[in-house]
């Protein structure tokens, strides 16, 4: 019978190497993400790679540090060794959970459909609990789920314009709600609104109960409810309320 004797030092090296490989895979995936093709199956594979490398890297780093600290504690604080190691493990798990949770409440914006309120490459905070017990309000800038041009679900941003049970009309470059012109001070001067395939020019449309109309502020460069149609509350994922990057334009985002 062959006995395998693996020392703490060997385990430490193993966890360190796993962590290094995970970091390299994660960084490589990031590079490929920016230069690779933009197709949903490819993106899904990258997401799986990101998650797998992040989890393996976090766990291996935690174990590596635990063994490293344990080695020091054996010499200096043998009496409190178990308590300190347990505390470090709990603190590390809490930090990892916090970082994973935080990623759900941040969003990197790609495109200028909401210009000037939100610009390309801005990073914003999203309150994903905002509509758990209340309805979105007109003027709210939201993150929502829609079918993309390729037929896959994607996250997009836009402004709530039409509310349930209202009648909306696009005509002469403006939006009318129940025959009253909508005041849109957030639009750049000279921006006009034109009808498209779903909300057609000059044709009143009654919004069904539980449905919303969402438009981008940069009307000529926004693919929104004028084409993809209505949006239910279930597909509204959260409310954008704060821009934290770039630093020179950080602050709360006015939604009215």
C-alpha positions in Angstrom: 0.0 0.0 0.0 1.4 3.4 -1.1 1.0 6.3 1.4 0.8 9.8 0.1 2.1 12.4 2.5 1.2 15.9 1.4 2.6 18.7 3.6 1.0 22.0 4.3 3.7 23.5 2.2 2.7 21.4 -0.8 -1.0 22.4 -0.3 0.1 26.0 -0.1 1.9 25.8 -3.4 -1.0 24.0 -5.0 -3.5 26.6 -4.0 -1.1 29.4 -5.0 -0.7 27.9 -8.5 -4.5 27.4 -8.9 -4.9 31.1 -8.0 -2.3 32.2 -10.5 -3.9 30.2 -13.3 -7.4 31.6 -12.4 -6.1 35.1 -12.5 -4.5 34.5 -15.9 -7.7 32.9 -17.3 -9.8 35.8 -15.9 -7.5 38.4 -17.4 -7.3 36.6 -20.7 -11.1 36.3 -20.8 -11.3 40.1 -20.3 -9.0 40.7 -23.2 -10.9 38.3 -25.5 -14.2 40.0 -24.4 -13.1 43.3 -25.8 -11.5 42.1 -29.0 -13.6 39.0 -29.8 -16.8 38.6 -31.8 -20.0 40.0 -30.2 -22.3 37.0 -30.4 -24.5 35.7 -27.6 -23.2 32.0 -27.5 -19.6 33.3 -27.4 -20.6 35.8 -24.7 -22.2 33.0 -22.6 -19.0 31.0 -22.8 -17.0 34.0 -21.6 -19.4 34.6 -18.7 -19.0 30.9 -17.6 -15.3 31.3 -17.9 -15.4 34.5 -15.8 -17.5 32.9 -13.1 -15.5 29.7 -13.0 -12.1 31.5 -12.8 -13.4 34.0 -10.3 -14.8 31.3 -8.0 -11.7 29.1 -8.3 -9.4 32.0 -7.8 -11.3 33.3 -4.8 -11.4 29.9 -3.1 -7.8 29.0 -3.8 -6.6 32.4 -2.6 -8.6 32.0 0.6 -7.1 28.6 1.3 -3.6 29.7 0.3 -3.8 32.7 2.7 -5.4 30.5 5.4 -2.4 28.1 5.3 0.0 31.0 5.1 -1.5 32.7 8.2 -1.9 29.4 10.0 1.9 28.8 9.6 2.6 32.1 11.3 0.0 31.6 14.0 1.4 28.2 15.0 4.6 29.9 16.1 3.2 33.1 17.7 -0.3 32.5 18.9 -0.8 28.7 19.2 -3.6 29.2 21.9 -5.8 31.3 19.6 -4.9 29.7 16.3 -8.3 28.1 15.6 -10.3 31.2 16.5 -8.2 33.5 14.3 -8.2 31.1 11.4 -12.0 30.7 11.7 -12.4 34.5 11.8 -10.3 35.0 8.7 -12.3 32.3 6.8 -15.6 34.0 7.7 -14.3 37.5 6.9 -13.0 36.3 3.5 -16.3 34.5 2.7 -18.2 37.7 3.6 -16.0 39.8 1.4 -16.4 37.5 -1.6 -20.2 37.4 -1.1 -20.2 41.2 -0.9 -18.2 41.6 -4.1 -20.4 39.2 -6.0 -23.5 40.9 -4.7 -22.2 44.3 -5.5 -21.7 43.3 -9.1 -25.5 43.0 -9.5 -26.0 46.6 -8.6 -23.5 48.1 -11.0 -23.8 48.6 -14.7 -21.4 49.6 -17.4 -23.2 51.6 -20.2 -22.4 50.7 -23.8 -23.8 53.2 -26.3 -25.3 56.7 -26.3 -29.0 55.9 -26.5 -29.6 57.9 -23.2 -27.3 60.8 -24.1 -26.9 63.3 -22.5 -28.3 62.0 -19.2 -26.1 58.9 -19.4 -23.2 58.6 -21.8 -21.2 55.8 -23.4 -18.7 54.1 -21.0 -20.4 55.6 -17.9 -20.7 53.3 -14.9 -23.9 53.6 -12.8 -25.5 52.1 -9.8 -28.8 50.3 -10.1 -31.4 49.8 -7.4 -32.8 46.4 -8.3 -35.3 46.5 -5.4 -36.9 49.8 -6.5 -40.0 48.2 -8.0 -40.5 45.2 -5.8 -43.4 46.9 -4.0 -44.1 50.0 -6.2 -44.6 50.9 -9.9 -42.1 52.7 -12.1 -42.9 56.3 -12.6 -42.7 58.4 -15.7 -39.2 59.9 -16.1 -37.5 57.0 -14.3 -34.4 55.8 -16.0 -34.4 52.0 -15.8 -32.6 48.8 -16.7 -34.8 46.4 -18.5 -34.7 43.1 -20.2 -35.6 42.8 -23.9 -35.0 40.6 -26.9 -32.0 41.8 -28.9 -31.8 41.8 -32.7 -30.2 38.4 -32.5 -33.1 36.9 -30.6 -31.3 36.7 -27.2 -32.3 38.5 -24.1 -30.2 41.5 -23.3 -30.2 44.3 -20.7 -30.9 47.8 -22.0 -31.5 51.2 -20.4 -34.2 53.7 -21.2 -36.7 56.2 -19.7 -40.3 55.4 -18.7 -42.5 57.6 -21.0 -45.9 55.9 -21.2 -47.7 54.5 -18.2 -50.4 51.7 -18.0 -53.9 52.6 -19.3 -52.7 55.8 -21.0 -53.0 56.8 -24.6 -49.7 57.8 -26.3 -49.3 59.6 -29.6 -46.2 60.6 -31.5 -46.7 63.5 -33.9 -44.9 66.6 -35.2 -41.8 65.6 -33.3 -43.4 65.5 -29.9 -45.0 63.0 -27.6 -48.6 63.4 -26.4 -50.1 61.6 -23.4 -53.9 61.6 -23.5 -53.7 64.5 -26.0 -51.5 66.6 -23.7 -48.0 67.4 -25.0 -45.3 65.8 -22.7 -42.7 68.3 -21.4 -39.3 66.7 -21.9 -36.7 69.1 -20.5 -34.1 66.4 -20.3 -33.8 66.2 -24.1 -31.1 68.1 -25.9 -32.3 71.2 -27.8 -33.3 70.2 -31.4 -34.1 66.5 -30.6 -37.4 65.4 -32.0 -39.4 62.2 -31.6 -40.5 60.3 -34.7 -42.8 57.3 -35.0 -41.5 53.8 -36.0 -42.9 50.4 -36.7 -44.7 49.8 -33.4 -45.6 53.4 -32.3 -46.4 54.9 -35.7 -46.5 58.6 -36.5 -49.8 60.2 -35.7 -51.4 57.0 -34.6 -52.8 57.0 -31.0 -51.9 53.9 -29.0 -53.6 52.8 -25.8 -51.2 51.2 -23.4 -52.6 48.0 -21.8 -52.7 47.6 -18.0 -49.4 46.4 -16.5 -47.4 47.6 -19.6 -45.0 50.5 -20.1 -43.5 52.5 -23.0 -39.8 53.1 -22.7 -37.7 55.5 -24.9 -34.1 56.6 -25.1 -33.3 60.3 -24.7 -31.1 60.3 -27.8 -34.2 59.5 -30.0 -32.4 59.1 -33.4 -30.0 56.5 -31.9 -32.2 54.6 -29.6 -33.8 51.2 -30.3 -36.8 51.4 -27.9 -40.5 50.8 -27.5 -41.2 52.6 -30.8 -39.8 49.4 -32.4 -39.7 46.5 -29.9 -43.0 47.4 -28.3 -44.4 47.2 -24.8 -42.6 46.4 -21.6 -44.1 44.6 -18.6 -43.1 45.4 -15.1 -41.6 41.9 -14.7 -39.0 42.8 -17.4 -38.0 46.0 -15.6 -34.9 45.0 -13.6 -34.2 48.2 -11.6 -33.8 52.0 -11.4 -30.6 53.8 -12.3 -29.9 56.5 -9.7 -26.2 57.3 -9.4 -23.2 57.6 -11.8 -19.9 56.7 -10.1 -17.6 56.8 -13.2 -16.1 58.9 -14.6 -15.3 60.7 -11.4 -15.6 64.2 -12.9 -19.3 63.6 -13.6 -20.2 61.4 -10.6 -23.4 62.1 -8.8 -27.1 61.4 -8.6 -29.0 61.2 -11.9 -32.0 63.4 -12.2 -34.9 61.3 -13.6 -37.4 64.2 -14.0 
